[in-house]
Amino acid sequence: MTSIFFSPRGTTKKTARAILGHQEKVLERDLLGRPLTEEWTLPAGEPVLVSMPVYAGRIPSICREMLLAHLKGHGNPAIAVAVYGNRDYDDALVELQDLLEENGFCVIAGAAFVAQHSIFTKVAAGRPDEDDRRRMAEFGAMCREKLSGFDPDAHTPIHIKGNRPYKKAKGVPFQPECNQNCMKCYACAKNCPTHSIPLETPWLTRTDTCISCGACIYLCPTQARGYRGPVFEVAAKGFEAMCAKRREPELFF
Ligand SMILES: Cc1cc2nc3c(=O)[nH]c(=O)nc-3n(C[C@H](O)[C@H](O)[C@H](O)COP(=O)(O)O)c2cc1C
């Protein structure tokens, strides 16, 4: 099994690991640390789990571009997973399904799981929790069963919730800011997936390229980076109220 994920704040990676459990042979590919820059065709028959965080109801645009350009299959079975912050996953999961099918994979299962919102961190705080992890493990077991009888010649696309055409992703109006705690260790600049933090001035952020993924906040050893300011605080309160109702995992086969 190959497990591919993008997980700037860690919950998508945790979800992928909880789905697969302790399988001996899992090859992990973290697109944050190791972006795809050249064609990668999976060996015949090798199943793949692709797990993506939801950004504005879609999969992150940088991942879409990378996967579409470089990840190829020849009838390999694939599992599509979207991880979202308790607002909604909108069209992210069908987008991932379509992308994988277009590149030669047969999507045999899909799931949307909830995790702490990586911008508004009071939303879905503590998730995935015990119940979520149990559902993730159950989903993994159901996928293994479906994989055991998989025949690419008999594949017809499964139904996954979402709209086609997909809704247009709106940009996020907040970007991480840096305060005086910055000790210029450059961890943020070296790991930013869009190179939006200049090495010479790591306390700044290029607002035109930053995708607000929050990897820099997660990696910063001195908590210098974060979403801050009165406008953010007001937006956070409104968002917390809007997304207070607990959403549950949704599975598709
Ligand atoms: C730029 C951005 C946009 C987001 N958009 C949504 C969204 O549309 N719906 C939602 O429920 N959560 C949204 N989230 C929350 C993430 O999907 C969620 O926190 C996810 O678990 C983050 O994954 P990670 O911990 O692997 O980085 C967004 C987060 C970011 C950073």
The ligand as an ORCA input file, in Angstrom:
! r2SCAN-3c Opt
* xyz 0 1
  C      -6.669     27.464      3.794
  C      -7.617     26.567      4.537
  C      -8.920     26.400      4.108
  C      -9.787     25.534      4.790
  N     -11.053     25.343      4.306
  C     -11.889     24.485      4.947
  C     -13.208     24.228      4.443
  O     -13.605     24.681      3.375
  N     -14.031     23.423      5.177
  C     -13.637     22.878      6.372
  O     -14.449     22.224      7.009
  N     -12.355     23.034      6.824
  C     -11.485     23.815      6.138
  N     -10.199     23.982      6.590
  C      -9.726     23.187      7.734
  C      -8.891     21.994      7.266
  O      -9.535     21.292      6.229
  C      -8.669     21.026      8.423
  O      -8.233     21.724      9.543
  C      -7.675     19.918      8.090
  O      -7.788     18.938      9.089
  C      -6.240     20.388      8.061
  O      -5.393     19.289      7.763
  P      -3.882     19.177      8.334
  O      -3.993     19.160      9.840
  O      -3.411     17.869      7.813
  O      -3.117     20.343      7.821
  C      -9.333     24.839      5.939
  C      -8.009     25.030      6.376
  C      -7.169     25.871      5.689
  C      -5.741     26.000      6.167
*
